[in-house]
């Protein structure tokens, strides 16, 4: 973490802190972080990734400790002026961090739906009867539990699709 001592520009330090929060909530990954290392003046991309991971972990622990009303320790390797910026950046992004941590806690016990998609096909007859016209909808649900990502794909006709939509609407009321 001594690498943070080398940053004497407040704006760059704040951007690195925001990047650590983006890393925490999953907006960027390791590869994107490594690519942006030279933008912030880091000679060694691996050091930058290490700093980003550590700050991300610190923000996670910081948020959890604040939620539990525990005392929070600041980094001793950063100047006092720069260390005062750490809680301000977290305060600016608190809602995003809180939402991510709630999803992370919920993910431990439940499947979390990440995204869904669908496509609809119109079948204009088949080999046995040319007038057999019907609509088939394919639904893709992407969900994860802890670190295991899954995709559930199923097809249904219009009647089943309407029943499925009604069940979903009723479950949210």
N, C-alpha and C positions, 0 to 999 in steps of 0.2 A: 504494500500500500504506500510505500515511500514514493512511488511514481506520482502520486497526487501532489506531493510537495513541489514538484516541478511546474505545476500549473499555477501561474501567478496572475492570469487574466480571469477576472470574475465571470465574464460572459462565456468563455470557453468552459470554465468549471461548472457553471449552471447548465450548459448544454450537455456536458458529460453526465451530470446528475439526472437530467431529463432522459438521456439515453439509457441510463441504468433503470429508470422506471419503465421505459418502453420495453426493455429486456425482461423485466420482472413480469409485466402483464402480457408478454408474448407478441408485442407488435413487431419486434425484430428478433432474429435468431443469431447464432454464433457467426455464420458466414457474413451476414450483413454488418455485424459489429466489427469483424475483422477488416472489412472493406472500408469502414469509416474511421479507422484508427489514425491514418495520416492526416485526415481532415482536422483533427484536434491536436496535431503536433506530436503524436507518439511515434517514436522511431521503431519500436518493436510492437507489432500487432498483437502478439500473444500477451504482452504486458497489459495492453489496453483491454483485451478480452477478460483477463484476470481481474482488472480493476472494475470493469463493468459488472462482472459476476458478483464480486465482493460487495459493491455498492448496492446491487440489486438484492442480494441476501440481507444486507444491513437494513434496507428499506422494508423488506418483508418482516424481519424481526422487530424493527422499530415500530411498525404499524401494529403488530401483534402485542407488543409490550405496552403500547399506549392504550390499546383496547382493554388490557388487563390491569391498567393503572400501575404498572411497574416502572421502576426508574430506568432511564435510557442512558447508555453511555455513548459518548461521542468519540470520534477517532482522535487519538493523540498525535498522529502523524500529520495532521492538517493544521494549518495556522488557525488561530481562534477566529479570525475574520472570515475565513473560508468555511469553517465548521458551522458558523451561524447560518450559512446559506442552505445547509442540508435540510433542516426542518421547514424552511420556506418553500423549497421545491416540492417537498412532500405535501405540504398544505395546499399548494396549487393543484396537485394531481391526486388529492386524497380520495375523491369519489371513484376514480378509475382504479386505484390501488385497492380500495375497500371492496369494490365490485369483484375484482379479480380474486382477492383472498376469500371472499364468500363463495365464489364458484369453486375455488381450489378445495375449501373445506367440504363443500357439498359433493364434490367429485369423489371424495374418499368413500362415500357411502352409496352414491347414486350414479346412474348413467346420465351424462350431460349431453344434450343435443347440441351439436355444433352448427350444423346447417342441414338444409333439406332442399331437394330439387325434384322436379317432375317433368315428364314429357308425355304428351298425349298423341296417340296414333289412331287414325280412323281406318278401320278395316272395311274395305268395300267388297264384301263377299268372300267366299272361299270355294274350294273345288266342288263341294257338294251342292251349294245353293248360292247363286249369284246375288240374290236379294238379301243375304245375311250380312247386313251392315251394322257394325257396332264400334264403340269407342273403347279403347284400352288405355289406361293411364299407368305409367311406371313411376313409382315414388322411390327416391333415394334418400335415406336418412343417415347422416354421418353423426356418430356419437362417440364419446370416450368415457372410460372409467379408469381413473388414475392415469397411467401412461399408455393404456391399451386403446387404440383407436379402431373403430369398427364401422362397417357400412352395411346397412340393411336395405335390400332392394326387393320390392314386391310389386306385382301388377294387380290391377283390379278393374272391374267394369264400372260404368257410371253409377249404378245402384249402390254397389259397395263403397265407391268413392264418396257418395253423398252420406252414407251411414258413418263412414270414417270421419268426415268433416263434422257431422253432428256430435259424435262422441268427443272430438277434440274441443269443440265449442262449449259443450256442457261441462267438460272437465275444468275449464278455466273460469267458470262462473261460481 
